[in-house]
């Protein structure tokens, strides 16, 4: 069902075919989901006249402190080093100051992009992420995958945000 005229939806302009474009270059649009208990944030930014970048951040887990479990900490740090060298080249893992491990990926997209194509990009990412999450969850210590229930975990909001 085509729309009669373009309209604004949060930071987006929606065209007659349902394509999303960002209204302002300096205001990204984004949404968050949970996948296997982990927060995944997607943010769409305009990069040129007809292009954009889709930034995806996934919280993989939390490295335990030396005080709470020194063995699990050593195992998790070893796993993190191994992950960094084994992940696809465009994927970057970083250790945040609060000991959370965060995966960052970005891809180039053509704007306007439909919601279907936006969700397809995110679905493809989480499916590619599955074997890595299996590896993390089966690592033995289990500490790496505790982000979903840990204190200080970022809240997840559904829907688009400004």
Wavefront OBJ file of the C-alpha trace (Angstrom):
o trace
v 0.000 0.000 0.000
v 1.759 3.188 -1.139
v 1.649 6.294 1.027
v -0.003 9.419 -0.338
v 2.923 11.700 0.503
v 6.249 11.589 2.309
v 6.031 11.991 6.073
v 8.402 12.213 9.036
v 8.844 9.398 11.523
v 11.309 10.331 14.261
v 14.630 11.123 12.566
v 13.433 9.629 9.255
v 11.608 10.817 6.193
v 9.427 8.019 4.782
v 8.820 8.182 1.034
v 5.825 6.901 -0.963
v 7.356 3.402 -1.268
v 8.224 3.156 2.445
v 11.924 3.987 2.039
v 13.644 5.562 5.036
v 16.054 8.476 4.709
v 17.592 10.460 7.512
v 16.227 13.986 7.759
v 19.430 15.501 9.153
v 23.006 14.365 8.661
v 23.891 15.026 12.321
v 20.985 13.052 13.828
v 21.301 9.271 13.396
v 18.329 6.943 13.676
v 18.553 3.680 15.486
v 16.951 0.866 17.383
v 17.946 -1.875 19.785
v 17.029 -5.529 20.100
v 18.008 -8.441 22.311
v 19.476 -11.563 20.802
v 20.268 -14.509 23.068
v 20.114 -12.221 26.086
v 22.528 -9.678 24.634
v 21.836 -6.074 23.724
v 22.355 -5.276 20.045
v 22.174 -1.647 18.953
v 21.819 -0.569 15.317
v 22.353 3.024 14.219
v 21.843 4.395 10.709
v 23.878 7.443 9.667
v 23.915 9.338 6.395
v 27.348 9.407 4.764
v 26.756 11.061 1.410
v 24.057 12.112 -1.023
v 22.584 8.624 -1.406
v 24.589 6.526 1.006
v 24.598 5.626 4.622
v 26.360 3.513 7.192
v 24.681 0.976 9.416
v 26.636 0.684 12.682
v 25.903 -2.374 14.807
v 27.142 -2.868 18.359
v 26.667 -6.117 20.228
v 27.513 -6.618 23.894
v 29.195 -10.010 24.084
v 29.745 -10.334 27.798
v 31.699 -9.106 30.780
v 35.180 -10.098 31.900
v 35.074 -10.993 35.600
v 37.311 -9.055 37.964
v 40.516 -10.517 39.336
v 39.074 -10.370 42.847
v 35.880 -12.282 42.045
v 37.316 -15.080 39.880
v 40.962 -14.893 38.719
v 40.807 -18.186 36.758
v 37.671 -17.203 34.848
v 39.211 -13.793 34.126
v 42.323 -15.386 32.617
v 40.168 -17.754 30.515
v 38.010 -14.890 29.255
v 41.015 -12.740 28.328
v 42.532 -15.667 26.429
v 39.236 -16.186 24.597
v 39.071 -12.461 23.786
v 42.555 -12.526 22.249
v 41.587 -15.557 20.180
v 38.340 -13.940 19.043
v 40.111 -10.791 17.879
v 42.288 -12.777 15.486
v 39.520 -15.122 14.283
v 36.580 -12.772 13.663
v 35.814 -11.448 10.178
v 38.037 -8.504 9.230
v 35.256 -5.883 9.375
v 34.287 -6.932 12.913
v 36.063 -5.214 15.777
v 35.975 -6.341 19.388
v 36.922 -3.926 22.108
v 37.141 -4.185 25.847
v 35.316 -1.312 27.539
v 36.507 0.264 30.819
v 33.737 -1.530 32.739
v 35.077 -4.896 31.486
v 32.313 -5.424 28.918
v 33.283 -6.839 25.559
v 31.642 -5.068 22.669
v 31.573 -6.118 19.030
v 31.323 -3.312 16.473
v 30.486 -3.728 12.808
v 29.475 -1.279 10.153
v 28.233 -1.713 6.638
v 27.458 0.661 3.789
v 23.789 0.886 2.772
v 21.947 2.767 0.049
v 19.415 5.332 1.210
v 16.493 5.371 1.189
v 16.360 1.922 2.764
v 13.151 0.074 3.520
v 12.427 -1.264 6.976
v 12.493 -4.751 5.439
v 16.035 -4.227 4.141
v 17.133 -2.679 7.431
v 15.815 -5.649 9.409
v 17.367 -8.029 6.848
v 20.794 -6.447 7.460
v 20.408 -6.903 11.202
v 19.085 -10.472 10.839
v 22.042 -11.402 8.626
v 24.388 -9.991 11.264
v 22.874 -11.956 14.165
v 22.915 -15.150 12.091
v 26.612 -14.580 11.325
v 27.158 -13.890 15.033
v 25.537 -17.185 16.163
v 28.616 -19.462 15.995
v 30.697 -16.879 17.858
v 28.071 -16.646 20.604
v 28.054 -20.455 20.800
v 31.818 -20.392 21.266
v 31.593 -17.734 23.984
v 28.743 -19.513 25.779
v 30.537 -22.876 25.655
v 33.910 -21.473 26.752
v 33.614 -23.158 30.131
v 33.754 -20.130 32.397
v 30.367 -18.759 31.391
v 31.470 -15.374 32.718
v 31.769 -13.822 29.298
v 28.071 -14.217 28.583
v 26.716 -12.688 31.776
v 26.140 -9.206 30.365
v 22.362 -9.532 30.094
v 21.906 -9.844 33.831
v 24.889 -7.898 35.076
v 24.629 -4.621 36.997
v 25.266 -1.602 34.822
v 24.127 -3.299 31.627
v 22.773 -0.819 29.108
v 18.970 -0.797 28.901
v 17.473 -1.977 25.639
v 14.723 0.047 24.030
v 12.543 -1.205 21.233
v 11.551 0.995 18.328
v 13.350 3.865 16.685
v 14.908 6.500 18.863
v 16.018 10.019 18.266
l 1 2 3 4 5 6 7 8 9 10 11 12 13 14 15 16 17 18 19 20 21 22 23 24 25 26 27 28 29 30 31 32 33 34 35 36 37 38 39 40 41 42 43 44 45 46 47 48 49 50 51 52 53 54 55 56 57 58 59 60 61 62 63 64 65 66 67 68 69 70 71 72 73 74 75 76 77 78 79 80 81 82 83 84 85 86 87 88 89 90 91 92 93 94 95 96 97 98 99 100 101 102 103 104 105 106 107 108 109 110 111 112 113 114 115 116 117 118 119 120 121 122 123 124 125 126 127 128 129 130 131 132 133 134 135 136 137 138 139 140 141 142 143 144 145 146 147 148 149 150 151 152 153 154 155 156 157 158 159 160 161 162
